[in-house]
C-alpha cells in the first residue's frame, strides 16, 4: 500500500506541476497597479485628497482597526474630513505584496503611522490586509484589516 501511495503522490505531483506551469501567469501590471495604489492612498490620506480616497475606497468598504473597531467608509471619511477628529500626519508603507485572483486581490503590508485621534496622539506600526475588487476596469478597496505590531 505504501508503494501505491508513493506512486499516486508522485503522479499527482507531476500533474500538478504541469497544471501550474501551463496556467496563465498573474499579470505583473495588476500587481504593480495595486502596489502603486497603496502608496497613492497613503499620500492622499496625508495630503487630505478626499477625491482620490473616494475613488480608491469603494462605497461599500468596511474596515477593522487595530483596536477591533469596525467602521464603514462614510464614518471614516467623516472622522477625517468633516469632523476633523482624526488627523493623519505620517503613513509610511513598506513590505507590501499583492496577490491577484482574477478580479479580486489581497494586498498585505506594514504601515508606520502617526497622528491624532479624538485628541490623543498615536505613533504605531501595524500590519494590514486590504481586499480589492476590479470594478469597471479599476481596482477598489472593499475591506481592510489592521493588526497592531507596536505602539510607540
C-alpha positions as CSV (number, residue, x, y, z in Angstrom):
1,X,0.0,0.0,0.0
2,X,2.8,2.4,0.8
3,X,4.3,1.9,-2.7
4,X,0.9,2.7,-4.3
5,X,0.5,5.9,-2.2
6,X,4.0,7.0,-3.2
7,X,3.3,6.3,-6.8
8,X,0.0,8.1,-6.6
9,X,1.5,11.1,-4.9
10,X,4.3,11.3,-7.5
11,X,1.7,11.1,-10.3
12,X,-0.4,13.8,-8.7
13,X,2.7,16.0,-8.1
14,X,3.7,15.7,-11.8
15,X,0.2,16.5,-13.0
16,X,0.0,19.5,-10.6
17,X,3.4,20.7,-11.7
18,X,2.2,20.6,-15.3
19,X,-1.1,22.4,-14.5
20,X,0.8,25.1,-12.6
21,X,3.4,25.5,-15.4
22,X,0.7,25.9,-18.0
23,X,-1.7,28.1,-16.0
24,X,-1.7,31.7,-17.1
25,X,0.5,33.9,-15.0
26,X,-0.9,36.8,-13.0
27,X,-0.2,39.9,-15.0
28,X,2.6,41.9,-13.4
29,X,0.8,45.1,-14.3
30,X,-2.1,44.2,-11.9
31,X,0.4,43.6,-9.1
32,X,2.2,46.8,-9.8
33,X,-1.0,48.8,-10.0
34,X,-2.1,47.5,-6.6
35,X,1.3,48.3,-5.0
36,X,1.1,51.8,-6.5
37,X,-2.5,52.2,-5.3
38,X,-1.3,51.6,-1.7
39,X,1.3,54.4,-2.0
40,X,-1.2,56.8,-3.7
41,X,-3.7,56.1,-1.0
42,X,-1.2,56.8,1.8
43,X,-0.2,60.1,0.1
44,X,-3.9,61.1,-0.3
45,X,-4.6,60.5,3.4
46,X,-1.7,62.7,4.4
47,X,-2.5,65.5,2.0
48,X,-6.2,65.4,2.6
49,X,-7.0,64.4,-1.0
50,X,-10.6,63.2,-0.5
51,X,-11.4,62.8,-4.2
52,X,-8.5,60.3,-4.6
53,X,-9.5,58.4,-1.4
54,X,-13.1,58.2,-2.6
55,X,-12.0,56.9,-5.9
56,X,-9.9,54.1,-4.4
57,X,-12.1,53.1,-1.5
58,X,-15.4,51.6,-2.6
59,X,-18.6,53.0,-1.1
60,X,-19.3,49.5,0.5
61,X,-15.8,49.4,2.1
62,X,-15.5,48.2,5.6
63,X,-12.5,48.4,7.9
64,X,-11.4,46.7,11.1
65,X,-8.9,48.8,13.1
66,X,-6.1,47.5,15.3
67,X,-8.4,48.1,18.3
68,X,-11.1,45.8,16.7
69,X,-13.4,48.8,16.0
70,X,-15.4,48.3,12.8
71,X,-16.0,51.3,10.5
72,X,-17.5,52.0,7.1
73,X,-16.3,54.4,4.5
74,X,-18.8,57.2,5.5
75,X,-17.8,57.2,9.1
76,X,-14.0,57.1,8.4
77,X,-14.3,60.0,5.9
78,X,-16.4,62.0,8.3
79,X,-13.8,61.5,11.1
80,X,-11.0,62.7,8.9
81,X,-12.7,65.4,6.7
82,X,-15.9,66.5,8.2
83,X,-15.4,66.3,12.0
84,X,-11.6,66.6,11.9
85,X,-11.2,64.2,14.9
86,X,-8.7,62.0,13.0
87,X,-5.6,63.9,11.8
88,X,-3.1,61.7,9.9
89,X,0.4,63.1,10.0
90,X,2.5,60.2,8.7
91,X,1.9,57.0,6.8
92,X,4.9,55.1,5.6
93,X,4.1,51.8,3.9
94,X,6.6,49.0,3.2
95,X,6.9,45.2,2.9
96,X,3.9,45.3,0.6
97,X,2.9,42.3,-1.6
98,X,-0.2,41.8,-3.8
99,X,-1.8,38.5,-4.8
100,X,-4.3,38.7,-7.6
101,X,-7.2,36.2,-8.0
102,X,-8.9,37.3,-11.3
103,X,-11.0,40.3,-10.4
104,X,-10.1,40.1,-6.7
105,X,-6.8,40.8,-4.9
106,X,-5.3,40.7,-1.4
107,X,-2.6,43.2,-0.6
108,X,-0.6,42.9,2.6
109,X,2.0,45.2,4.1
110,X,3.2,47.2,7.1
111,X,2.4,50.8,7.9
112,X,4.2,53.2,10.3
113,X,1.6,55.8,11.1
114,X,1.3,58.8,13.4
115,X,-1.3,61.4,14.0
116,X,-4.0,62.3,16.4
117,X,-7.4,60.7,17.1
118,X,-10.0,62.4,19.2
119,X,-7.4,64.5,21.0
120,X,-4.9,61.6,21.6
121,X,-1.7,61.3,19.7
122,X,-0.6,58.0,18.3
123,X,2.6,56.6,16.7
124,X,2.1,52.9,15.7
125,X,3.3,50.2,13.4
126,X,0.6,47.9,12.0
127,X,0.3,45.0,9.6
128,X,-2.6,45.5,7.2
129,X,-4.6,43.4,4.8
130,X,-6.6,45.1,2.1
131,X,-9.0,43.3,-0.2
132,X,-9.6,44.8,-3.6
133,X,-12.0,44.0,-6.4
134,X,-11.8,45.1,-10.0
135,X,-14.9,47.2,-10.9
136,X,-15.3,48.8,-14.3
137,X,-11.7,48.1,-15.1
138,X,-10.2,49.7,-12.0
139,X,-9.2,48.4,-8.6
140,X,-11.2,49.4,-5.5
141,X,-10.6,48.5,-1.8
142,X,-13.7,46.8,-0.3
143,X,-12.2,45.6,3.0
144,X,-9.3,46.5,5.3
145,X,-7.9,45.0,8.4
146,X,-5.1,46.2,10.7
147,X,-3.2,44.4,13.5
148,X,-1.0,46.3,15.9
149,X,2.7,45.4,15.8
150,X,4.0,48.2,18.1
151,X,2.7,51.4,19.7
152,X,5.5,53.9,20.3
